[in-house]
Amino acid sequence: MSYLKENLGTIIVSLILLLIVVLIIRSLIIRKKKGVTSLSCGCDCANCTLNCKKRI
């Protein structure tokens, strides 16, 4: 029991970080199931505003 008392701060911070990671992964999975991509142009190079062709 003294171990828990001595490391309570570390345990709480670790649980909060774990919760954040789980929520991020959950969000990514939901977005993938909905078909949302990370590209803002929707994978249509003709309408892309990122000037990808100029960088290549």
Secondary structure, 3 states (H helix, E strand, C coil): CHHHHHCHHHHHHHHHHHHHHHHHHHHHHHHHHHCCCCCCCCCCHHHCCCCHHHHC
